[in-house]
Amino acid sequence: MPEKTSAAQPQRRSARIKSSQHKAGPAPSQASKSKPPAKAEASRKKQKVAEAPPLPKRRRRHARDVEMKGLPSRASRGSLNRLLEISLDILLEIFTHVMPGDLLKVACLNKSFSELLLSRRSISIWRASLECAYPKGYPPKPDEWTEIAWVQLVSGGRICGLCGAMTTLDILWAFRVRLCASCRDEHVYYSTSQFVEHRLRDERKDIRTLIPTCTVQSYYGRSTSYILDEDVLAYHAELEELHQECSTEALFLVKRDELDAEMTEHTRSALAHAELCEKSTERLKDQQATDKEAEIKHRVAQIYDRLLGLGKFEAADLEEPIIRRHKDVNNPRPLTKEGWERLKPKFVELAKQAKKSRLEREKVERRRAREKLVAVEYRALLARVAPETSSLMPTIAELLKLPQISSAIVEDQAVTDALRGSVSKALSNSLPTISESIKVRADAFRKTIPHSWPVMSFDQGVPTQTATTKSGQQKQVDLHSCVAGLDLAAYTFSCARATPTDSYDDKSCRHSVLYGLDAMAHTCPTLTEVTLKPTKSYHKAVLRILDALQLAPDTTTVSMLDNLDPVFVNSSSGTHWSSGGYSLIGWRQAVAHIAHSASKPKMSPIRLLTAPERRWYSSETDANGDRLSHLTSDPGDRPQYVEHLPVWGLCGKYTQDHADLCPMTTGDGSLFLKSEPTLPSRMT
């Protein structure tokens, strides 16, 4: 038979479970009765092994245990119990100068301080502490509250006064309790809710005058009053009790009026105290923020002085944000000797990073100063460039990539007179390179012009002589002779990366159509090489405009059209009832309108001014000869003031009899309207 274990010998949990199951388990089934004897013998042997004495538990060793084994034990520090050895008068005098919140934390340190500060004999300490805290903005204690209970409410932590949960919400001073979000939803009601009504209450009196309410102003400026269910239930209970005590209805009404008067006075004093507490809390927060800022500045000054004392850093290094905003620097805690020794390696590493950041920033600033010097000298150089060529000169970004310019400012140095001279010399030496690049661009642009487009004729067009100044001095850079044939107004191109004006792509090109040399001078953002494509619809529109103005396409340049400044009328702008009449547009916008309406050439709304309209347009100037309002020059522009034509209200018969006043038309009527509709009789 198997050896039985003693009662004092412990068993494993698995053995106890199996033995209990064996004793209290159900009767074996038919299958279990018919199992082979070998399995039954094996089960009995297994039960014998389960009753063996348990093995001792092995403690798992971690690598951290080996590391901590060789470290010295922490040195013993002074105990707070030694404070109790101080004379009681001195200790109580110290406590009277402590803020109530700090005094509450001291009372919760250990049992000795709790017995000393939370007893009835220490009430004078709490009163003295509150008296010292009132001038600093501490909320005043109501008469019906004890000192310790009031300090627990104000400074006892952000704990809900009903359920004890942590919360971030402030105290509801009208209720004198701090509630979490769930308790507010459960125990706070609207003052107009049906919950506040009672069959014994005087409905003529406002409930807000009887029970303290908390008024909250919403985002839209609407004030909402809330009431605590505990106060409402207490008031209802008093009404029920009063009704049971009174024998007659008249006596009850008198007692109810007395109760309401008493509660009204209590509510008035409670709301006045709540308003005073709110103001005191704001003043206390401001004072605490000021004290915290002063403590932070004192700590920062101590850290800066000790870092400067090392002799490795400058004052400018320590003003970097990487060190000023660090959590161990921007901290109100006092910097003790032990704290400095512990944080010194971290502060030194931060100071090294701040110094490196300052040096890199100053290097970038010196680089920008040198680039600004190049821009100033380049602006002086452009004064010696012919006006026709200045728009083709490279930009500052392209200029800085030239070898002579980049080598002149590559050295890290400050701006001096010697550097200014070297930059000016490098710019002068780069003029041949710039001229050659302009010629290369002109040849490339000339190849993109379709063969069917007109070619510049210099017989009646722009002169080819070298541009000179007013004094007759020849310009230093003049390439007008090699690019003059490319400034025809009929040369219309667009950038290959052009997008609509309302696109939000920052890397796209916003220029819609370019005329003449503007296409050659176009620079596309984020691209070094610009791809231009001819716009045939705009080219045809320009030819129709030049035909109407009786100008030759092979001699009219963009500058000539800008100086001529022809005015066109957009007849479609006066068809709507809300319009102010027909708007006046420039030649570029007229070209855009015609190009967009190319599918309906006979319905083009663009026309020239009539004779009376030209006389009116010439008279609308101020004393200096400038226009009173501006024309719209680009289809994407939406100016605030758009000039409109006045409406004289001519009838159809008068228009037929006076053909010179009618809108001008071409032979085929493709550009202008052949018959202008009768204008509405209203003045703009």
C-alpha positions in Angstrom: 0.0 0.0 0.0 1.2 3.6 -0.6 2.6 5.4 2.3 0.3 8.0 3.8 1.4 11.6 4.3 1.1 13.2 7.6 -1.6 15.9 8.2 1.1 18.6 8.9 2.9 17.9 5.6 1.8 20.4 2.9 0.5 19.1 -0.4 0.7 20.6 -3.9 -2.2 22.5 -5.2 -2.7 20.0 -8.0 -2.7 17.1 -5.5 -5.3 18.8 -3.3 -7.5 19.6 -6.3 -7.4 16.0 -7.5 -8.0 14.5 -4.1 -11.0 16.8 -3.6 -12.3 15.8 -7.0 -11.9 12.1 -6.2 -13.8 12.5 -2.9 -16.6 14.7 -4.1 -16.8 13.8 -7.7 -19.7 12.0 -9.4 -20.0 8.2 -9.7 -17.8 6.7 -12.4 -19.4 6.1 -15.7 -19.7 2.7 -17.5 -16.7 3.6 -19.6 -14.5 4.3 -16.6 -15.6 1.0 -15.0 -14.5 -1.0 -18.1 -11.1 0.6 -18.5 -8.1 -1.8 -18.5 -6.4 -2.6 -15.2 -3.1 -1.3 -16.4 -4.5 2.3 -16.7 -6.1 2.1 -13.3 -2.8 1.0 -11.8 -1.1 3.8 -13.6 -3.6 6.3 -12.2 -2.9 5.0 -8.7 0.8 5.4 -9.2 0.3 8.9 -10.5 -1.7 9.8 -7.3 1.1 8.5 -5.2 3.6 10.8 -6.9 1.3 13.8 -6.5 1.3 13.3 -2.7 5.1 13.7 -2.6 6.5 16.6 -0.5 6.6 19.9 -2.6 9.8 21.1 -4.1 11.3 24.3 -2.7 10.6 27.4 -4.8 13.5 28.6 -6.8 14.0 32.4 -6.9 14.7 33.6 -10.4 17.8 35.7 -10.7 17.8 38.7 -12.9 20.7 40.5 -14.5 19.6 43.6 -12.6 20.1 41.8 -9.3 23.8 41.2 -10.2 24.2 44.8 -11.1 22.6 46.1 -7.9 24.6 43.6 -5.7 27.8 45.5 -5.9 26.4 49.0 -5.3 26.7 50.6 -1.9 23.6 50.9 0.2 21.9 54.4 0.4 23.2 56.5 3.1 20.8 57.2 5.9 19.3 60.7 5.9 17.7 62.7 8.6 14.3 61.7 9.7 11.3 64.1 9.9 10.7 62.9 13.5 13.6 65.1 14.6 11.4 68.1 13.9 9.3 66.9 16.8 12.3 67.3 19.1 12.2 71.1 18.5 10.4 73.2 21.1 6.7 73.2 20.5 6.5 77.0 20.6 9.1 77.3 17.8 7.5 74.6 15.8 4.0 76.2 16.0 5.5 79.6 15.1 7.0 78.0 12.0 3.7 76.5 11.0 1.8 79.7 11.3 3.9 81.2 8.4 3.2 78.2 6.1 0.5 78.4 3.4 -2.6 76.3 4.3 -2.0 73.9 1.4 1.6 73.2 2.5 0.4 72.8 6.1 -2.1 70.2 5.0 0.7 68.3 3.2 2.8 68.4 6.4 -0.2 67.0 8.4 -0.4 64.1 6.0 3.3 63.1 6.2 3.2 60.8 9.1 1.3 59.9 12.2 3.2 62.3 14.5 2.4 65.4 12.4 -1.1 64.2 11.9 -1.7 63.9 15.6 -0.1 67.3 16.1 -1.9 69.3 13.4 -5.3 67.6 13.2 -6.2 67.8 16.8 -8.5 70.4 18.3 -5.7 72.1 20.2 -4.0 73.1 16.9 -6.9 75.1 15.6 -5.0 78.3 16.3 -2.2 77.2 13.8 -4.7 76.8 11.0 -6.3 80.2 11.8 -3.0 81.9 11.8 -2.0 80.2 8.5 -5.3 81.3 6.9 -4.8 84.9 8.2 -1.4 85.0 6.5 -2.8 83.5 3.3 -5.7 85.9 2.9 -3.6 88.9 1.6 -2.1 86.7 -1.0 -5.5 85.8 -2.5 -6.6 82.7 -0.6 -10.4 82.3 -0.7 -12.0 83.4 2.6 -13.5 80.8 4.9 -17.2 80.9 5.5 -18.4 81.0 9.1 -20.2 77.7 9.0 -17.1 75.8 7.9 -14.1 74.6 10.0 -10.6 75.6 9.1 -9.4 72.1 8.2 -12.4 71.3 6.1 -12.1 74.6 4.1 -8.4 74.0 3.5 -9.2 70.4 2.4 -11.7 71.8 -0.1 -9.4 74.5 -1.5 -6.0 72.9 -1.3 -6.7 69.2 -0.8 -6.2 68.1 -4.4 -8.5 67.8 -7.4 -10.8 65.2 -5.9 -14.5 65.0 -6.5 -16.4 65.8 -3.3 -19.1 63.2 -3.9 -17.5 60.1 -5.4 -13.8 60.8 -4.6 -12.6 60.4 -8.2 -9.8 62.5 -9.6 -11.0 65.4 -11.7 -9.5 68.4 -13.5 -12.6 70.6 -13.0 -12.6 73.6 -10.7 -14.6 74.2 -7.5 -18.2 75.3 -7.9 -18.1 78.1 -5.3 -21.8 78.6 -5.2 -22.2 74.9 -4.2 -18.9 74.8 -2.2 -17.9 71.5 -3.7 -15.7 70.1 -6.5 -17.5 67.7 -8.8 -16.2 65.4 -11.6 -17.8 65.3 -15.0 -20.0 62.3 -14.2 -21.2 63.7 -10.9 -22.0 67.0 -12.6 -24.2 65.2 -15.1 -25.9 63.2 -12.4 -26.4 65.8 -9.6 -26.6 69.1 -11.3 -29.8 70.3 -13.0 -31.0 73.4 -14.8 -32.7 75.9 -12.6 -35.7 75.8 -14.9 -36.0 72.0 -14.8 -39.1 70.2 -13.6 -37.0 68.6 -10.9 -37.0 71.8 -8.7 -40.8 72.0 -8.6 -42.8 70.9 -5.6 -46.5 71.0 -4.8 -45.9 72.9 -1.5 -43.5 75.5 -3.0 -44.6 79.1 -3.7 -44.5 79.2 -7.6 -44.5 83.0 -7.5 -40.9 83.0 -6.2 -37.9 82.3 -8.3 -36.1 79.2 -7.2 -32.7 81.0 -7.9 -33.5 83.4 -5.0 -34.1 80.5 -2.5 -31.3 78.1 -3.4 -27.7 79.0 -4.5 -27.2 78.5 -8.3 -24.1 78.4 -10.4 -24.3 80.6 -13.5 -22.2 79.5 -16.5 -21.7 81.7 -19.6 -21.6 79.8 -22.9 -19.3 80.4 -25.8 -22.0 82.5 -27.5 -22.5 84.7 -24.4 -25.7 83.0 -23.1 -25.9 82.6 -19.3 -27.3 79.4 -17.9 -28.1 78.7 -14.2 -27.5 75.3 -12.6 -28.7 74.0 -9.3 -27.5 71.1 -7.0 -30.0 68.3 -6.4 -28.9 68.0 -2.8 -30.0 71.6 -2.0 -33.3 71.0 -3.9 -34.1 67.8 -2.0 -33.2 69.5 1.3 -35.6 72.3 0.6 -38.4 69.9 -0.4 -37.8 67.9 2.8 -38.1 71.1 4.9 -41.4 72.0 3.1 -42.8 68.5 3.8 -41.7 68.6 7.5 -43.2 72.1 7.9 -46.5 71.0 6.3 -46.8 68.2 8.8 -46.0 70.3 11.8 -48.6 73.0 10.9 -52.2 72.3 11.8 -53.8 74.8 9.5 -53.1 76.0 6.0 -52.8 79.6 7.0 -50.1 78.7 9.6 -48.2 76.8 7.0 -48.2 79.7 4.6 -46.8 82.0 7.3 -44.1 79.5 8.2 -43.3 78.9 4.5 -42.8 82.7 4.0 -40.4 82.7 7.0 -38.5 79.8 5.6 -38.3 81.4 2.2 -37.0 84.7 3.7 -34.4 82.8 5.7 -33.3 80.9 2.7 -33.2 84.0 0.5 -30.9 85.7 3.0 -28.7 82.6 3.1 -28.6 82.4 -0.7 -27.7 86.1 -1.0 -24.7 85.7 1.4 -23.6 82.4 -0.3 -23.6 84.0 -3.7 -21.7 87.0 -2.4 -19.2 84.7 -0.8 -18.9 82.7 -4.1 -18.2 85.8 -6.1 -15.5 86.8 -3.5 -13.9 83.4 -3.7 -13.8 83.5 -7.5 -12.0 86.8 -7.5 -9.6 85.6 -4.7 -8.9 82.4 -6.7 -7.9 84.4 -9.8 -5.7 86.7 -7.7 -4.1 83.6 -6.0 -3.4 82.0 -9.4 -1.8 85.2 -10.7 0.3 85.5 -7.5 1.4 81.8 -7.8 2.3 82.3 -11.4 4.4 85.4 -10.5 6.1 83.5 -7.7 6.8 80.6 -9.9 8.3 82.8 -12.6 10.5 84.5 -10.1 11.7 81.1 -8.8 12.4 79.9 -12.3 14.5 83.1 -13.1 16.5 82.6 -9.9 17.2 79.0 -10.8 18.2 79.9 -14.3 20.5 82.7 -13.1 22.2 80.2 -10.8 22.7 77.6 -13.6 24.0 80.3 -16.0 26.5 81.6 -13.4 27.9 78.2 -12.7 28.2 77.3 -16.4 29.9 80.6 -17.2 32.2 79.9 -14.3 33.5 76.8 -16.1 35.1 79.2 -18.7 33.9 77.1 -21.7 30.8 79.0 -22.8 29.6 82.5 -23.5 26.5 84.2 -22.4 25.0 84.0 -25.9 25.3 80.2 -25.8 23.1 79.9 -22.7 20.2 81.9 -24.3 19.5 79.3 -26.9 16.1 77.7 -26.6 17.6 74.2 -26.4 18.9 75.0 -22.9 16.4 77.7 -21.8 13.4 75.5 -22.3 14.8 72.3 -20.8 12.7 70.8 -18.1 15.6 70.8 -15.6 16.4 74.4 -16.3 12.9 75.8 -16.6 12.0 74.6 -13.1 10.9 76.4 -10.0 12.6 74.1 -7.6 15.7 75.5 -5.7 19.0 74.5 -7.0 20.9 72.8 -4.2 24.5 71.7 -4.1 23.5 68.0 -4.5 21.2 68.9 -7.3 23.9 70.8 -9.2 26.4 67.9 -8.9 23.8 65.5 -10.2 22.7 67.6 -13.1 26.0 69.2 -14.0 26.9 66.7 -16.8 23.5 67.1 -18.4 23.8 71.0 -18.2 27.3 70.9 -19.7 26.1 68.7 -22.6 23.2 71.1 -23.2 25.5 74.1 -23.2 27.7 72.4 -25.8 24.7 71.7 -28.1 23.6 75.3 -27.6 27.0 76.7 -28.5 27.1 74.5 -31.6 23.6 75.8 -32.6 24.7 79.4 -32.1 27.8 79.0 -34.2 25.8 77.4 -37.0 23.2 80.2 -36.9 25.8 82.9 -37.0 27.4 81.2 -39.9 24.1 81.2 -41.8 23.6 84.9 -40.9 27.0 85.9 -42.3 26.2 83.9 -45.5 23.0 85.8 -45.9 24.8 89.1 -45.3 27.2 88.3 -48.1 24.3 87.3 -50.4 22.6 90.6 -49.5 25.8 92.4 -50.5 25.8 90.7 -53.9 22.2 91.8 -54.3 23.1 95.5 -53.5 26.0 95.5 -55.9 24.0 93.7 -58.6 21.3 96.4 -58.3 24.0 99.0 -58.9 25.2 97.0 -61.9 21.7 96.9 -63.4 21.7 100.7 -63.6 24.4 100.3 -66.3 22.4 97.8 -68.3 20.1 98.8 -71.1 16.4 98.9 -70.1 15.5 96.5 -72.9 18.0 94.0 -71.6 17.5 94.3 -67.8 14.5 92.0 -67.8 16.6 89.2 -69.3 19.4 89.5 -66.7 19.7 86.5 -64.3 18.0 86.5 -60.9 19.9 86.6 -57.6 19.5 82.8 -57.2 21.0 82.2 -60.7 23.7 84.9 -60.2 25.0 83.2 -57.0 25.6 80.0 -59.0 28.1 81.7 -61.3 31.7 80.5 -60.6 33.2 84.0 -60.1 30.4 85.2 -57.7 30.3 82.0 -55.7 34.1 82.0 -55.2 34.0 85.6 -54.1 31.7 84.9 -51.2 32.5 81.3 -50.4 34.8 82.2 -47.5 33.1 82.5 -44.1 33.7 86.2 -43.3 31.8 89.3 -42.3 30.9 92.0 -44.8 33.8 94.5 -45.2 34.9 97.1 -47.7 37.4 94.6 -49.2 34.7 92.0 -49.7 32.5 94.7 -51.3 35.2 95.5 -53.8 35.9 91.9 -54.7 32.1 91.3 -55.2 31.9 94.3 -57.5 34.9 93.1 -59.5 33.4 89.6 -59.8 30.2 91.0 -61.1 32.0 93.1 -63.7 34.0 90.0 -64.8 30.8 87.9 -65.0 29.2 90.2 -67.6 30.6 88.4 -70.6 29.2 85.1 -69.2 25.8 86.7 -68.6 25.7 88.1 -72.1 26.6 84.8 -73.7 23.9 83.0 -71.6 21.3 85.6 -72.8 22.3 85.0 -76.4 22.0 81.2 -75.9 18.5 81.7 -74.4 17.5 83.9 -77.3 18.6 81.3 -79.9 16.7 78.6 -78.0 13.6 80.8 -77.8 13.8 81.7 -81.5 13.7 78.0 -82.4 10.4 77.5 -80.5 8.6 80.1 -82.6 6.4 78.5 -85.2 7.4 79.2 -88.8 3.9 80.5 -89.7 4.1 83.3 -87.2 5.3 86.8 -88.4 9.0 87.8 -88.3 10.1 91.2 -87.0 10.6 93.8 -89.8 13.0 96.5 -88.8 12.1 98.8 -91.7 9.3 100.5 -89.7 9.6 98.8 -86.3 11.9 99.3 -83.4 15.3 100.9 -84.1 18.4 98.7 -83.6 20.9 101.3 -82.4 22.6 100.9 -79.1 20.7 102.3 -76.1 22.3 105.3 -74.5 21.7 107.3 -71.4 20.3 110.9 -71.4 23.9 112.2 -71.3 24.8 110.2 -74.4 26.9 107.6 -72.5 26.7 104.1 -73.9 25.3 101.4 -71.7 27.8 98.7 -70.5 25.5 95.8 -71.4 23.2 96.2 -74.4 21.9 93.1 -76.2 18.8 94.7 -77.6 20.0 94.1 -81.2 20.0 90.3 -80.8 16.7 90.1 -78.9 14.6 93.0 -80.5 13.1 90.6 -83.1 11.6 88.5 -80.3 9.5 91.2 -78.6 6.5 91.0 -81.0 3.1 91.1 -79.4 2.0 88.3 -81.6 4.5 85.9 -79.9 2.3 84.3 -77.2 3.6 81.4 -75.1 2.7 79.7 -71.9 4.8 77.8 -69.4 4.5 74.0 -69.6 3.8 73.9 -65.8 1.2 76.6 -65.9 -1.9 75.9 -63.8 -5.1 77.8 -63.1 -4.9 80.8 -60.8 -7.0 79.2 -58.2 -4.7 76.1 -57.9 -3.3 75.4 -54.4 -0.1 73.7 -55.7 2.8 75.8 -54.4 5.2 74.3 -57.0 3.1 75.1 -60.0 3.5 78.1 -62.3 0.7 80.8 -62.0 1.6 82.7 -65.2 -1.1 82.0 -67.9 0.1 83.7 -71.1 3.4 85.4 -71.8 4.0 87.9 -74.6 7.2 88.6 -76.5 10.3 88.9 -74.4 8.3 88.2 -71.3 8.3 84.6 -72.3 12.0 84.5 -72.7 12.5 86.2 -69.3 10.1 83.9 -67.6 11.5 81.9 -64.6 9.5 79.0 -63.3 9.8 78.2 -59.6 11.7 75.0 -58.6 13.0 74.6 -62.2 16.3 75.6 -63.7 15.2 75.1 -67.3 11.9 76.5 -68.5 9.8 74.7 -71.2 7.6 77.1 -73.3 4.9 76.1 -75.6 3.1 78.4 -78.1 -0.5 79.3 -77.6 -2.2 79.5 -81.0 -5.6 80.7 -79.7 -4.0 83.8 -78.1 -1.9 84.3 -81.1 -5.0 84.5 -83.3 -6.6 86.8 -80.8 -3.7 89.2 -80.9 -3.8 89.3 -84.7 -7.4 90.3 -84.6 -6.7 93.0 -82.0 -3.9 94.4 -84.1 -6.1 94.3 -87.2 -8.8 96.3 -85.4 -6.2 98.8 -84.3 -4.7 98.9 -87.8 -1.3 97.9 -86.6 1.1 95.6 -88.4 1.9 92.3 -86.6 5.5 92.2 -87.8 6.4 95.6 -86.3 4.1 95.9 -83.2 6.0 95.0 -80.0 4.6 94.5 -76.5 6.1 97.8 -75.3 4.4 99.6 -78.2 1.0 98.2 -77.2 1.6 99.1 -73.5 2.5 102.7 -74.4 -0.6 102.9 -76.7 -2.8 101.5 -74.0 -5.9 100.9 -76.2 -9.2 100.6 -74.4 -11.9 98.0 -75.2 -15.5 97.6 -74.1 -16.8 94.3 -72.8 -20.4 94.3 -73.9 -21.3 91.1 -72.0 -20.7 92.9 -68.6 -23.8 95.1 -69.0 -26.4 92.4 -69.8 -27.2 91.5 -66.2 -29.5 93.6 -64.2 -27.0 93.9 -61.3 -24.1 95.2 -63.4 -23.0 98.8 -63.4 -22.8 99.0 -67.2 -20.2 98.0 -69.7 -16.7 97.5 -68.2 -13.6 98.8 -69.8 -10.7 96.4 -70.2 -7.1 96.6 -71.5 -5.6 94.8 -74.5 -4.4 91.8 -72.6 -7.8 91.1 -71.1 -9.4 91.7 -74.5 -7.1 89.1 -76.0 -8.1 86.6 -73.3 -11.8 87.2 -73.9 -11.4 86.7 -77.6 -9.2 83.6 -77.1 -11.8 82.0 -74.8 -14.6 82.7 -77.2 -12.8 81.4 -80.3 -15.4 78.8 -80.8 -18.0 81.5 -81.4 -16.2 84.3 -83.3 -19.3 86.2 -84.3 -20.5 86.4 -80.7 -17.4 88.1 -79.3 -18.5 90.8 -76.9 -15.3 92.9 -77.3 -15.5 96.2 -79.2 -13.6 99.5 -79.3 -14.8 102.8 -77.9 -17.2 105.0 -80.0 -16.4 108.7 -80.6 -18.5 110.0 -77.6 -17.1 107.3 -75.4 -13.6 108.3 -76.4 -14.3 111.9 -75.5 -15.8 110.9 -72.2 -12.8 108.6 -71.5 -10.3 111.3 -72.2 -12.1 113.7 -69.8 -12.2 111.4 -66.8 -8.8 112.4 -65.4 -7.8 114.2 -62.2 -5.7 117.3 -61.8 -2.4 115.4 -62.4 -3.8 113.8 -65.6 -4.1 110.3 -64.1 -7.1 108.1 -64.5 -9.8 108.2 -61.8 -10.1 104.4 -61.9 -8.1 101.6 -63.4 -8.8 99.2 -66.2 -8.8 95.5 -65.6 -5.6 94.1 -67.2 -5.7 90.4 -66.5 -8.5 87.8 -66.7 -7.6 86.5 -63.2 -7.6 89.9 -61.6 -10.6 91.0 -59.6 -10.0 94.7 -58.6 -12.2 96.4 -56.1 -13.0 99.2 -58.5 -13.7 98.5 -62.2 -14.4 101.4 -64.5 -17.7 101.2 -66.4 -19.1 103.2 -69.3 -21.9 105.6 -68.7 -25.2 104.7 -70.4 -26.9 107.4 -72.5 -30.0 105.4 -73.3 -29.9 105.7 -77.1 -32.9 104.3 -79.0 -32.6 102.0 -82.0 -33.8 104.7 -84.5 -31.2 107.2 -83.2 -28.5 104.5 -83.6 -29.4 103.9 -87.3 -29.4 107.6 -88.1 -26.1 108.3 -86.4 -23.8 105.4 -87.4 -20.7 107.2 -86.1 -21.9 106.7 -82.6 -22.5 103.0 -83.0 -19.9 100.4 -82.1 -17.2 99.9 -84.6 -17.3 96.7 -86.7 -14.9 94.9 -89.0 -15.7 93.8 -92.5 -16.6 90.3 -91.6 -18.0 91.1 -88.2 -15.9 88.5 -86.5 -14.4 90.7 -83.8 -17.1 93.2 -82.9 -20.8 93.1 -82.7 -22.5 94.2 -85.9 -25.6 95.4 -84.1 -25.4 96.7 -80.5 -28.6 96.2 -78.5 -30.4 99.1 -77.1 -28.7 100.2 -73.9 -30.8 100.4 -70.7 -31.6 103.9 -69.5 -29.7 104.0 -66.2 -26.7 105.9 -65.0 -23.6 104.3 -63.3 
